[in-house]
Amino acid sequence: MRPASHSATVIPFPGRRATPFAAGEPKDILDTVYTAGAMPVAAEDRATKAAVARLHLFGFFVVEEIEDDGRARTMLPSETMRLDMSRPWRISRRHAGGRTASLA
């Protein structure tokens, strides 16, 4: 008597993407900020701001809103979640000890 054969469920491991990552994807944002130290985000770039807001919530970045006179104001995660489109943002990486990267 032969044992009953069991069919194996095969789940393919995803390979490389056919298309490159979109600019607003969290992985690309993390790579850019951690490589360059900082990244500007245009005031009207809603997709990138939404991705940054999610990452900011977990403490990956320091997000600053650039005022009309050029001054930077550090934003809280609750502020970034509002996705205000009136001013651009500057995203910088957080160093050990909570200090931001030097942008000078």
Backbone torsions as a table, in degrees:
resi	resn	phi	psi	omega
1	MET	NA	132.4	-179.9
2	ARG	-89.7	142.1	176.9
3	PRO	-70.4	150.8	178.8
4	ALA	-65.3	134.2	-179.9
5	SER	-83.8	141.4	178.4
6	HIS	-105.4	132.6	176.4
7	SER	-84.7	133.5	-179.4
8	ALA	-85.0	140.3	174.6
9	THR	-89.7	121.1	-178.5
10	VAL	-105.9	122.8	177.3
11	ILE	-111.9	111.4	-177.3
12	PRO	-69.2	140.0	175.0
13	PHE	-77.7	129.2	-177.0
14	PRO	-64.5	133.5	178.0
15	GLY	-89.3	-158.7	179.1
16	ARG	-67.5	148.5	178.3
17	ARG	-70.8	147.3	177.5
18	ALA	-73.9	-30.0	179.5
19	THR	-115.3	150.4	178.7
20	PRO	-68.7	163.9	178.5
21	PHE	-62.9	146.8	174.6
22	ALA	-74.5	156.0	-175.9
23	ALA	-63.4	-28.6	-176.3
24	GLY	-91.4	10.2	-178.9
25	GLU	-77.7	140.9	-176.9
26	PRO	-54.6	-38.9	-179.3
27	LYS	-62.2	-43.2	179.3
28	ASP	-66.2	-38.4	179.2
29	ILE	-65.3	-46.4	177.9
30	LEU	-58.9	-46.4	179.7
31	ASP	-59.8	-45.7	-178.2
32	THR	-63.7	-48.7	-176.9
33	VAL	-67.8	-41.3	-178.0
34	TYR	-75.4	-21.6	175.7
35	THR	-83.1	-49.1	-175.4
36	ALA	-86.7	-23.1	-177.1
37	GLY	96.5	-26.9	179.4
38	ALA	-159.0	162.1	-179.7
39	MET	-150.5	129.0	174.9
40	PRO	-82.2	148.8	175.4
41	VAL	-128.2	123.6	-179.4
42	ALA	-62.5	151.3	-177.4
43	ALA	-58.2	-37.4	-174.7
44	GLU	-93.9	5.9	-177.4
45	ASP	-85.2	80.6	-174.7
46	ARG	-64.7	-41.1	-177.1
47	ALA	-63.2	-45.3	-180.0
48	THR	-68.5	-40.5	178.6
49	LYS	-62.2	-37.5	179.0
50	ALA	-65.2	-43.0	178.5
51	ALA	-65.7	-41.8	178.9
52	VAL	-63.8	-40.4	-179.8
53	ALA	-60.6	-40.7	178.4
54	ARG	-65.6	-42.6	179.7
55	LEU	-69.9	-34.2	178.7
56	HIS	-64.6	-35.2	178.9
57	LEU	-58.8	-33.1	179.9
58	PHE	-90.7	1.2	174.1
59	GLY	85.2	19.0	-179.6
60	PHE	-73.6	-29.1	-171.2
61	PHE	-131.4	167.3	163.3
62	VAL	-109.2	126.4	-179.2
63	VAL	-111.4	127.9	178.2
64	GLU	-120.3	137.3	174.9
65	GLU	-93.3	130.2	-178.8
66	ILE	-89.7	117.1	-178.6
67	GLU	-73.0	168.7	179.6
68	ASP	-60.6	-31.4	-179.0
69	ASP	-89.0	5.0	176.5
70	GLY	95.4	-8.7	177.6
71	ARG	-71.9	149.5	178.2
72	ALA	-105.5	133.4	178.3
73	ARG	-118.1	122.3	-180.0
74	THR	-67.1	133.1	-177.2
75	MET	-103.1	149.5	172.9
76	LEU	-85.7	156.1	177.7
77	PRO	-55.9	-34.9	179.0
78	SER	-66.0	-29.7	178.1
79	GLU	-74.9	-37.4	-179.6
80	THR	-69.3	-27.8	-179.9
81	MET	-66.9	-18.9	178.6
82	ARG	-74.9	-17.0	178.0
83	LEU	53.5	48.8	178.1
84	ASP	-62.7	127.2	-175.3
85	MET	-97.9	9.4	-174.7
86	SER	-84.7	-23.5	-177.3
87	ARG	-135.2	150.9	175.9
88	PRO	-74.7	162.6	178.1
89	TRP	-117.4	156.2	168.8
90	ARG	-123.5	124.9	-178.4
91	ILE	-104.4	128.9	176.6
92	SER	-133.6	156.0	-177.6
93	ARG	-79.3	153.0	-180.0
94	ARG	-94.7	125.7	178.0
95	HIS	-88.8	167.5	175.7
96	ALA	-57.1	137.6	-178.6
97	GLY	91.1	-0.3	176.2
98	GLY	85.8	-0.5	-179.8
99	ARG	-80.4	151.5	179.2
100	THR	-89.6	165.4	177.6
101	ALA	-69.5	147.9	176.7
102	SER	-76.4	126.3	-177.6
103	LEU	-104.5	4.7	-179.2
104	ALA	-82.9	NA	NA
